[in-house]
């Protein structure tokens, strides 16, 4: 018999590093989710840009069941067919020649940053070890990745953190020029900042970053953990910038919720991760790679990628219509189905109020910092679900506006 659990159970048995809502989902189908009480929700959050094909996608369920009956895990003492097929497909679709598999975005970025330093060590010596990243960026929760990330709050209390890391403002090429030198081994950037507020890179900025990296023999690392695998309307967001990175990281949507991450790079750069320099017990396991291969096959099609642009327009239209009525957003921005709506100054710091009220109305949304409402739904969310979701969002917005006036 299954033991009954409630939200109170979390406080009794879990480490308190999360503050989950009272909602406990138990079932999902497509872009709809149901909780323990049977209440239905429309999902505009996608598990933070993860469930790009929605919940319980029948193809992925069948692939998982088939692979579960064959082989779950080996370790990297041996390779396996799903990992090799997935790596082949990722290299065929990108600038990359080589892939390292792991289990999460944080691990993919950890591998990328280690590779950047090792490559510089091998080719230029130990003095070339500095990494430049951007303020408000987010790259994971390991000690190395929170140090590269540009949000000091995530490092507080965990010092001393790895040294040799500097930050400047995103989309500010002059600040980057002032920092970069021949000691720089890598510049790390998101093509669109996610946790930092849904801020796309300027195309000219991205091109100038590439040029600076080339001038100083530094690697350009693109963190596409949130923006990759179709999220922006191309398989990876870098395709829209006219810039090729030297290293790229992916996770989140790659497994549609099954833990898998990947670091992609070129043959010459990959050579610096020689045998024994890095590893992962679970990375590249057959279960994860079989599912990820199916995800890639479904998403990298004209139907799905083309549909992202259409749905982007529907989301922007829906947010614009609400804003014309309630005047709550100062900016609506993003790429594809990674969209942010920044609240007006009178609601500054209060974006989470929209999230809370939306859940009461049967809608899952996200925030990106204290001032931005974030949307990262399934790439194939039905248009009817989008329409109904905005009906519910409008009710939530009206409630927040009324509460703000009453305060």
C-alpha positions, -999 to +999 in steps of 0.1 A: +000+000+000+013+035-010+019+057+020-001+089+019+020+121+018+011+158+019+028+191+015+035+190+052+056+158+046+081+179+027+089+200+058+093+168+079+116+149+056+132+172+030+162+196+032+147+231+033+165+245+003+132+246-017+099+263-009+074+243-030+038+255-034+009+236-017+001+221-051+012+185-055+008+174-092+001+137-097-006+134-134+001+152-166-010+149-203+002+173-230+001+208-215-024+199-187-016+188-152-038+175-124-031+177-086-040+153-058-074+169-054-082+165-091-078+202-100-066+209-135-039+233-145-026+246-178+012+245-179+030+276-192+061+268-171+072+235-186+091+225-155+114+255-161+119+250-199+122+212-196+091+195-208+094+208-244+071+180-256+047+183-228+038+156-202+035+119-210+043+122-247+033+088-261+064+083-282+087+091-253+067+068-230+070+040-254+107+045-259+113+046-222+093+013-217+112-004-246+146+007-233+137-002-197+132-038-209+166-039-225+193-020-206+194+007-180+230+013-170+265+002-178+289+030-166+315+043-190+337+013-188+317+004-219+298+025-244+262+018-256+242+022-288+217+049-276+246+071-265+265+067-298+233+074-319+225+105-299+261+118-301+260+113-338+228+132-342+240+161-321+272+165-340+254+162-373+231+191-363+257+214-349+292+229-352+305+202-329+325+170-335+325+155-300+300+151-271+304+145-234+272+132-217+262+139-181+230+143-161+222+180-157+229+215-169+252+222-140+273+191-148+275+201-185+287+236-175+312+222-150+326+200-178+327+230-201+346+252-177+371+225-168+377+219-205+383+255-211+410+257-185+425+224-195+426+234-231+444+267-222+468+248-199+477+223-227+482+250-254+493+282-237+504+273-201+490+276-166+488+314-166+459+314-191+432+304-167+408+334-163+371+331-172+348+360-180+311+357-176+282+382-173+263+398-145+229+382-138+239+350-156+231+316-142+251+284-150+243+259-123+247+252-086+281+235-082+308+256-066+325+262-099+292+271-118+279+294-091+312+312-092+310+316-130+273+326-127+268+364-122+245+363-092+265+367-059+236+356-038+242+320-049+278+321-036+271+337-002+282+314+026+300+290+003+333+309+000+361+306-007+350+300-043+372+292-073+393+322-083+402+337-117+366+346-127+354+381-136+321+395-146+308+424-167+274+436-179+256+416-206+254+432-240+281+457-230+310+451-253+331+480-239+332+464-204+342+431-220+370+447-239+383+462-206+384+428-190+396+404-216+433+397-220+457+370-231+452+354-197+415+348-205+409+312-213+371+315-220+341+338-222+309+322-210+275+335-221+239+325-226+225+335-260+195+346-240+198+351-202+172+330-185+173+334-147+187+369-153+154+382-167+149+368-202+173+391-219+184+382-255+219+389-267+223+416-293+234+400-325+262+426-330+273+420-294+275+383-299+296+388-330+320+411-312+324+386-284+334+360-309+359+384-324+374+392-290+377+356-282+396+349-314+419+378-308+429+366-274+428+328-281+400+323-257+372+298-261+336+310-265+313+289-244+276+291-250+253+279-222+222+267-240+209+247-211+177+267-211+176+281-247+185+249-266+167+220-282+142+241-301+132+265-273+139+296-294+126+283-327+159+269-340+175+237-326+200+258-308+198+296-303+233+303-315+220+296-350+201+329-349+232+349-338+254+342-368+281+330-343+295+296-337+308+288-301+337+266-294+318+248-266+281+245-260+261+230-231+227+215-232+203+198-208+167+206-197+146+199-228+171+174-241+155+147-220+120+163-217+123+157-179+145+126-179+179+137-164+204+141-192+230+168-201+256+172-228+286+193-236+295+197-273+328+208-287+352+204-316+376+175-321+407+196-314+394+211-282+379+178-270+414+163-271+422+181-239+398+159-219+420+129-223+414+096-206+409+101-169+406+139-169+368+140-163+339+116-160+304+107-149+291+074-136+256+079-150+265+102-179+255+087-212+234+059-197+213+040-222+179+051-207+187+088-208+202+087-243+174+066-258+148+091-245+169+121-256+174+106-291+136+104-295+133+140-282+158+153-308+140+133-336+106+149-327+118+185-321+142+189-349+115+190-376+100+219-396+066+213-380+078+217-344+104+244-349+081+264-372+053+260-347+075+277-320+074+310-340+036+308-343+031+301-306+055+329-298+033+354-316+002+340-297+019+345-264+031+380-272-004+389-284-020+375-253+004+394-230+000+426-250-038+424-248-037+419-210-012+448-207-034+471-227-062+465-202-042+464-169-009+482-177+012+458-156+042+452-179+069+476-189+085+452-214+076+420-231+106+402-246+123+369-254+130+344-281+106+316-293+089+301-263+112+316-237+093+348-230+096+374-202+072+401-191+088+427-169+065+443-144+060+481-141+078+500-114+048+502-092+049+464-090+087+461-089+098+431-068+063+416-069+064+393-100+058+362-078+024+376-069+013+368-104+027+333-101+008+326-069-025+340-082-021+322-116-018+289-097-051+296-079-067+301-113-053+268-126-022+281-145+015+274-140+038+302-148+074+311-137+094+341-126+129+352-137+141+372-107+118+394-087+106+416-116+099+393-145+071+369-152+085+340-173+068+316-198+085+284-210+057+261-221+058+230-243+069+237-278+038+219-290+012+233-266-022+233-283-035+267-294-066+260-274-045+256-242-028+289-249-061+307-253-075+292-221-043+299-203-045+335-210-081+336-198-068+323-165-038+346-165-060+376-170-081+367-139-048+364-120-036+397-132-069+414-123-066+400-088-030+412-083-040+447-096-069+448-073-048+438-043-021+463-052-047+491-053-061+480-020-027+479-003 
